[in-house]
Amino acid sequence: MKAGRFVVDTHVHAQRHAVQFQSTDEEEKYSRLGELMHTAVPADEADDDADVIVYDNSDRLLYDMDVYDVDMCMLLPAFGMNNEINRQIIEKHPDKFVACGYPVQTKKKALRGEEDWTVEAAVAELDEVLSWNGFVGIGEFLPHDPNLNERMTWKERKKQLRPFFDLAAEHDMPIRWHPGAASGYQGGGLREQDKLPDFRDPYNAADILAEYPDVSLVFEHGGIQGHWKYNVERACMVAAQYDNVYLEVGLWWKDILRRPMNDPNIGPEQLLWGTDWGASAVANGHDSENELDFPSMRWEQYQDRGIPAHVADYWGTSLRELDKLAREDNIPQDELNLVLGGNFCDLYDIEPPHTRLFPDYIDRN
Ligand SMILES: [Zn+2]
């Protein structure tokens, strides 16, 4: 059975990285893989010297969409992925894909030492990308200086973020906020959550949202990183406070899903099914839900396992967690349909195949 009437994954990476390390420098380069991925060169522009290339992986995505009956996906750039490749994928399948834009070239120029990262340059690049067909929001991540190497305060960061919220308001598009950072296949060093307050604590969103009542916000992964739930609770607090704040639930396991589904101040109206299809985390099951507070299922980068060469099956695992909760708690399909696609259509102004597919009531008071 199909999971819902109109199924959309709001967090998908249709591009994939590949390394071209020489055997002589392989070990050193693998230890810097996370950093090298950010300056990946598109496959059709790359020569043999490029350490990491990035290519269109949409054939596998389309295969999975067919396997799991997923109707649409929202494409996000991250690491060395770019907006251009996503634009080409949308042009080939305008009915299946939309995308979020990110100031990718400003970031890559800064990392290559060609030009300092500035808010102005990032805003200008993003403004242009958001005018492309099929680009409907800002993300993945709130833009930031990739060369930052110290802890930033929320006061400084809020000042830096306002122009991006202004841009979201101008384009009438939702902005995305990524709490927490992956543990990483390369340990050590400062992670985004060590440097940036938006990664450290999603609750910071509450005061900037008060300044921008018309900007809707999506918490990427709903705050989850591995089994670390702290940010989920903080993101839920913001969602309970603001009706235009949404939580992505695709990496959540059953018990976490239950929390906002049963909160009258959040509920299914503020949840979006977004996984991380195409990303590098893999799932790990656990037979006891409470031992050491480990969940039954979580997504993580496991250093000891090595880097996955396969495309992890996000959808099979994620849809099963939703299904488990729906069965245990008798959740009506109408509510699931909102999470699986209805809220997405509403938030990103996407026309579903028909009107009246999702819950809507006539107010007679
Ligand atoms: Zn992602």
Boltz pocket constraint, residues with backbone or C-beta under 6 A from the ligand:
constraints:
  - pocket:
      binder: B
      contacts: [[A, 11], [A, 13], [A, 76], [A, 78], [A, 140], [A, 275], [A, 276], [A, 279]]
      max_distance: 6.0
